[in-house]
Each structure stands twice: as structure tokens, then as C-alpha cells.
Amino acid sequence: MDLTPLEPWIARKIGATGALTRAALTAYQLAALNETLAWVRARSPFYRERLADAPPTLAALEDLAALPFTTADDIQAEPLRFVCVSQSEISRVVTLDTSGTTGHSKRLYFTADDQALTVDFFRAGMSTFTRTGDRVLILLPCARPGSVGDLLAQALERLGAEGLCHGPVRDVTATLDVLARTGAAGLVGMPTQVLALARYPAQPEGLALRFALLTTDFVPRAIIAAVEGAWGCVAYHHYGMTEMGLGGGVDCVARRGYHLREADLLVEVVDPATGVPLPAGQSGEVVFTTLTRRGMPLIRYRTGDVSHFIPGPCPCGAALKTLAHITHRRDNVLDLRDGDALPLCALDEALFALEGVIDFSASFERRPSQDTLRVCLAVHGDESVMRSRARRALLDLPALAEAVAGGALRLVTAATSATHVPSPLKRTFNDGRVTCGEVGGIFPSQMT
């Protein structure tokens, strides 16, 4: 099995001689961490105050656990107080809409050098499955310089491949036509949008896809299986978020979890309630610290994503850690009346496993006597049949079945013909007070 190309890339970045070792990487990370802490204390008004009581340097990586977290609300409230360079050095500003408690949008600032680090990571990560001469269809925002699709295209060019900047899917048939006409060997896109392409009934002739990289949102195993089954390609996961600088980690050929860009990011998994770092094998919230970013470094940023480090070596032979595929976000879990928890990913696996399901929305409404969960599906096939199949699949989930049987929850399912393209936004539970017709552009003809 081939070693992840991230390992020799990271070895070169940290100046390691010979094979990369955890000891060499740990020493590099500690030095880079202390340099970053000194940088933000000197230049960021936010961290100058937040770290006022912290020791001037850390003696070991474990000492990082004593430092306070940074949250999305912190960034929303005063983003410019994080910035460590003059505005003239900022080359890219990304504004993210958010439902955080402040009600403000979240703004992230990057220098040209910060974005160059991302391009370099994309180049190394894409080399896992991209060959010289490949054409790769990029189904991510591409229009603006410095956008994720633009950076990915730059990375592919450095590999001797060609990135075809398409943008998010707007018309399924048009995008499939581009895939066929260009002879693309791979694509990079959002899970539900790629699923809509893979499950479109009229597939064009001449598709030559060898790989698909799914990114920007949680990737259900059911979608991986559907994409691979439809096209005979190999599907990989990428983990990243804007706060990370867009790139965080990517599968190796073993495809059991992400290898991380450990020269640029220090990643922890912590207990969400106590904040205590957890050992490998225990699930918690992913937290990261940037080690090489200069425009807007982040210290112990809470992502809200849930995962764990996989114990033991990776089958590919890497010394790098392996972060298990993200399962869900902490805020994408319903607390049912009987005390059980229902994460959105449980619905993902149950519903996307049904042939013909393209997308769904789920909304939840809490009432004094009985809660309501509405699930509205976009499907190919008979709507009544698909609605019944979906209901049976959902009631196979023990927590949901128990709540419905006990009268604590009313389950409403609906289905309509798939006429829309799934939204590029991350999926979440919606406010149950809206109708299914107002959620996700789905207008069901029947509900049960």
C-alpha cells in the first residue's frame, strides 16, 4: 500500500532527514506553537488579552491544554482584533453566514502567504490519487481569485494536471455533459451534489471517472457507496473548513480516516463538556491551532465537529496521526424527549442508502405534549413508494422507533420528484415550524 504523500511533504517542510518520526514532528510542532503564541501576543489585541495569564512559552505540547479555547462567537464579535498584519497584507477576506449567538457574520482574513500554504497542501493531498495529465472537474466556488476552487486549480496545475473550474452544480444534466465531454478523470465536490449527479437516471456515455473527492460537509458512508457503485470510481474524503485555511486533512489509499497537515495545524480531540484532551480512540470535539498562519492565527479553535484519533499505525505506514472521518457536528443532534440523542448523520445513513433518494431536509418542532420530526425527500421514482421506504428506514433507528412508539414523537415523511439541485450549504436540522415546502425547495404532494 502506498504511503500517503503528505508524509514526505511534511518531512520536507519541517526539515527532517530520512523518514519522518513522531519525535521530530513533535519537536517541530512545539517550536512552531511557541513562535505562533509569541506572534499573536505581540500583534493580536484579542490574544494579547486572552493569553495574558498564560506562561510565555510552553515546555511540551501537552501544556497547550491549559490555554483557553477560541470560539466562533469570539470571531463573530470582533474579527479584526484577531488580525496580526496590516490590512494591506490581507489578500483574501471570507465572510461566512452563521447562526451563532452574536447574530454577526464570521469573517476570516488571509495573506497571500497563508493561501500559498493551502495551495501547497492541496497539491500534496491531490497527488494521492491524481496523475500527470488528469483533468479534474472542480464543483466548488471558483469565480473569485483565492476562492477554494481557484486554489485547487492552482494546486492541480503544479501537479501537471488540469483543474476544470466549473463551480457548484446548478444543472445536473449540464454538469454530467461536461464530465463526459472533457473526459475528466476525477471530480471534487459536495457530497449531496455529487450524489445527485451519480443517481441521475440518464447517465451520459463516455464517463471516465477514476476518483471523486467529497468535501465541505459530512460524507455519509451511504453516499460513498452510491457514488462508487454508479461510476465504478474510488471516492475519498477531505476534511477542511474556512477557519483552517480551507484544507485540513485527506484520506490516504487506506481510506479509513484523514491524515492531517500536521506541519501547519496542531489538532486535538477534547471532551466537549470539560475541555480535557482525550486519548486516541475516544470521540470528542475537534480543536485545532494554526502553526504557520500569519494573517489571522487561531489558538485552540473549537470546530464543533465530532471525531477521534484512530489508535495504532495506518496501513499505509505513515507516522502521521489518523483522524477518523467526521461523523457529525455537536449542534446537529436532536435531544429527544426520552433522553436519547438523534444525530443528523443517523438520518443520512438511513435515507441515502435508499436507491433513488437524492436529498432530504429534516425539521424538528418541540411542543408541550408531543414533538414532531418532518422529513422531506427529493427522489427519483414513485413518490408514494419512496415515502413508505423512507419511513420504514427511519423507524429502523432504535432511538427514533422508541420515541414514536411511546408517543413522544410524531414522524412525518414526505416525498416529491427531484427537480432541484441540493444546496451547497451544510445541511442541518431546520426549524420545525416551517412547512416541508419551505425547506430545501421540496414541495411534497403527499405526507404521512
URBELHU-V105208 format. One record per pair of residues at least 24 apart in sequence whose ideal C-beta (glycine too) atoms are under 6 Angstrom apart, sorted by the first residue. I is the first residue (numbers start at 1). J is the second residue. Records with the same first field share a line. If there is no record, write none. Layout:
I->J ; J
This chain:
1->253 ; 315 ; 316
2->253
3->316 ; 317
4->252 ; 259 ; 316 ; 318
5->124 ; 127 ; 128
6->124 ; 259
7->318 ; 320
9->124
10->262 ; 263
13->263
14->263
20->319
21->319
22->319
29->266
30->61
32->291
34->58
36->291 ; 297
40->297
43->84
44->82 ; 84
45->81
46->81 ; 82
65->277
67->300
69->300 ; 302
70->298 ; 299 ; 300 ; 301
71->302
72->100
73->100 ; 101 ; 102
75->106
76->100 ; 102 ; 104 ; 106
77->102
79->107
82->296
83->109 ; 296
85->295
90->295
92->146
94->242
108->242
109->295 ; 296
110->295
111->294 ; 295
114->293 ; 295
115->146
117->264 ; 292
118->151 ; 245 ; 246 ; 247
119->151 ; 154 ; 155
121->247 ; 261
122->152 ; 155 ; 247
123->155 ; 158 ; 159
125->250
126->155
127->159
129->211
130->159 ; 161
132->160
134->161 ; 185
135->162 ; 164 ; 182 ; 184
136->161 ; 163 ; 186
137->164 ; 166 ; 179 ; 184 ; 187
138->163 ; 165 ; 166 ; 188
139->166 ; 169 ; 189
142->167
148->246
168->424
169->193 ; 421
172->196 ; 197 ; 200
176->204
179->207
180->204 ; 206 ; 207
183->208
185->210
186->211
187->212
188->213
190->216 ; 424
191->217 ; 219 ; 223
192->359 ; 422
193->422
194->227
195->223 ; 226
196->358 ; 422
198->226 ; 227 ; 230
199->358
201->380
209->233
213->238
217->426
218->326 ; 345
220->348 ; 349 ; 352
222->349 ; 352 ; 353
223->352
237->325
243->301
249->323
252->316
254->314 ; 315 ; 316
257->310 ; 322 ; 323 ; 324 ; 325
258->323
259->318 ; 320
260->323
262->320
264->291 ; 292
266->291
269->308 ; 309
272->330
280->309 ; 311
281->311
282->308
283->308
304->329 ; 330 ; 331
305->329
332->428
334->364
336->403
337->408
338->403 ; 408
340->399
342->399
346->397
350->393 ; 394
351->390
354->389
356->380 ; 381 ; 386
358->418
359->422
361->439 ; 440
362->429
363->430 ; 432 ; 439
364->429 ; 432
365->432 ; 433
370->410
371->409
372->410 ; 432
373->411
374->412 ; 436
375->413
376->414 ; 436 ; 439 ; 442 ; 444
377->415
378->418 ; 442
379->415 ; 418
380->418
383->415
386->415
387->413 ; 415
412->447
413->448
414->444 ; 447
416->442 ; 443 ; 444
